Each structure stands twice: as C-alpha cells, then as structure tokens.
Amino acid sequence: MAGTLHGAHNATLSLKKSSQMMTTSEQDRWSRVKSRLRSNVGEDVYTSWFARMDLEGVQEESVRLSVPTRFLKSWIQAHYAERVLSCWQAEMPEVHRIDLTVRSAVRPVVQSKEAPAPVEARRAPAPELRSTATAPVSANHDALGGSPLDPRLTFASFVVGRSNTLAHAAARQVAEGRRGDPVMFNPLYIHAGVGLGKTHLLQAVTWAGNSGNERKVLYLTAEKFMYGFVAALKTQTALAFKEALRGIDVLVIDDLQFLQGKSTQAEFCHTLNALIDAGRQVVIAADRPPSDLESLDDRVRSRLAGGLVVEMGSLGEELRHGILKSRVAAARTHHATFEVPEEVLTYLARAITHNGRDLEGAINRLLAHSKLNNRPVTLEMAEHEVRDLIRPQEPKRIKIEDIQRVVARQYNVSRSDLLSSRRTANVVRPRQVAMYLAKTLTLRSLPEIGRRFGGRDHTTVLHAVRKIEALVSKDNALSEEVESLKRQLQE
C-alpha cells in the first residue's frame, strides 16, 4: 500500500499547476473518479476525508492530488491508498502512482495573457493585513505561528443569509471585542456540514482580530494543534508550549472533529479551561455538535456545550444566488470583462444545491471556458460545464445513526440514552420517534432496527412504530415535530 500513494516533499508541483487550467477532459475524468470513490467508501467517509481533495494534474503514469492539511494527507495515505488508486485505474488503467501533496493555503496569482489566473488564485491581502498574515503570534514554537490564512476569507466577502445570520453575528461580536472586555459567550462553537462557511467565519474572526494589533488571535486547525503538542513533547518544550498557548487572547480552533489521542485531548481540555477561566475567548468549529463528538472526553464535550453552540444550516436558493454574485465580483478583480448573465446565475442557484464550494467551482469553470475559448457565458454553456455538480434529485440515503443523532439533538438527550435501557418519559418518547423514523425512512427490517437500538426485540420496535403512528394522527404538535425531523434528515 505504501508504494501506491506517495507524499511529495513539498507542494511545488501543486503550486505550479494551480496557475494552469485543467482541460475539460481532465475535469470530466476527475468527476467520474470522485463519483466512483464516493460510491466505494460511502457518503459519510467521502465527506469527511475526500471532499477537499483537488486534482492538480495528470502526467503519463502518475496523478497529482492535493489536500489542505497534513493530517488529511497522512490519514488518506494510511487508510485509503489502494482505493484511490483503483478508482483512478478504472478510468485510466495506465496510472500506477498517486502523488498526494499538502497544498498551500495562499496560491500565487499569475498574471498572464496566455493563462489567466482562475478565481481560486488568491488575491493579495489588504494593506492593513499584510503584517499579520506573515508574522507569527509567538516565536516560542512553530505551531504557534498558526495555520495558514486565506486572504479572501474575511467578513467583507462573507455572504449572509437566513441559515448563517446568527453564526455571522456571533463571530462579528467576537472579532470586534477588545482586550479586557467581558466575554459574552465562551466558547463560541459553530458547526456545519462541508462547504457551508464555518472556516470562512473562523478565518474572518482571525483577520479582523489581528488587524487592530490589540489582541493576540491565533488560528489553528485541530491537526496543527496536535502537531504542536506532540512536537513540544518530543523536544521537551511542552511547558513553554502550554504557557505560550495560554497567553493567547482569542484562540480559534477549526475542524475539531479531527482531534485525536488521549494526551492531546487532555491538553486541549486543560487549555480550554485555562483560557475560559482567565476570561480569554475561544472559538471552535466542527462538522457536528459537541454531543456528537463521541471520540472526545465527556468533560470536553460538556465544556463546549456550555458556551454558545450555533448551527449553520444548508444554503437556501437566495443565499446561493448571493454567493454566486460575490464570486463573479471576485473574478472580475482580475478579469474585468468577465460577465455572467442573470439567467445563468438563477439557473446555477437553483441547480447546484450541495455547498458553497460547488458554487465557486461552477464560476471557475465558466471563467476558464469563457477566457480560454474567447466566448461569452451563456445558459447553454453553463448547463454543459456544471452538469456533474448537479446532484441527482433522488431521496437522500438516510442512516439509522443520522436519525439517532438528529432526534437526540431535537429532544436534548444523548444518543447513548436512546440505546440504553432507561424508561423515563423524557427518553422513551424520543426513542420511539427515532424507531418510527428508522422504519419509515430506511429499508432496514424490524429486527435490524432493534439491534441498532441497544439490542432490542423486533416486537419492541413494532410497538414503537404503531404508537407513534397513532399519536401523529391526532397530536398536531407531535406531527409537526416528526415532519421537522424528516426535513432535517432529508436536507
């Protein structure tokens, strides 16, 4: 396995490729490989580990791919090397090698008449941000220089809509605070699915907080935090690492779901407690609420839940339209003649519903096609270029674990409560609702559902299903609750 997926020593090739446009055939082939990979590993695994993997280029018998963090790279190399290679070989039998790199968060902007810079090329930071983008917060340890920041991800470029209004307002409140001000809510915990804007908000907090040079604001991914702590242990500088970390005014941690290891989690818990008790601000983002981070210690989950927990929901059509207009405006800073007709924006907003990254990808494709072929953007062009970004409108495949998670959150109980033998009223009703949804929204048999709910008999499941069916027909409040749960699960 080790010989099939290789890590490059640096991202030089990746950076060179970022200044070039992928051909249409490469885009189509990459789309088919991703579809194969999604089918092979399942939607949950694909979203967790492969959603941010990009194709950098194809050369003879090798394919170059990139991911944003070292942790993702090492995990994919260790667990999914053969699968990634086999998916490519299904499309290109001549491929015998996959090179996986960690791409830089700031890609160069290439000014070239022959190869116009794509939208994803990073714009230079605003003048007031240049010093904070390059200067580390602390020189005591490499990790305390922070994770790379994308100059595009500021509050000015964040598009606000119904699904993210509260998260945006809370993040702005944190960013505008001053040293010594009382902390309104601590920690601020934002959770959302892939591509819905949580990293954008966290980096916006960091840019805004550092621009005033009044507070020390440090942005770290969970992987960077783990790397820093382990490196400090190896070099016997753990005490200096801890002291420097506890001197931060605002600690921003992204992708907390990737925090692994008992000792690392214990140190994170101590740091979290020390900062909060000292009145310092902590901002965290993850892909699920604290109660669902089952790999974390109970004390950490409890402390996280004690702050302000905000969910960023799926993007509505109006918000998707606003994001598209924002991306077109960003593209025009480098390509003044680039125009996307309103009818095309409306079509894209209605057709591409999954996440913001798909929307940005759509604008990148239109820009590339328009500039390289010297043709105006039309509706026909858009329909052809983004066809693989339009997800089938078939019902979402719902898992029993998803049902248990959503129901537990709705009724303020834990997933373990639903699986336990507890018979209190505040647990029995949610458990029955979850069993009812499992029967109506999945193809699982009654015995299988019983096994997934703590090893219960199929007659128990049948009783729960019939009970909820009878109540829904005469209890309007319960009927609305059940319909709301169905909508959440099907989004």
Disulfide bonds with the S-S distance in Angstrom:
none
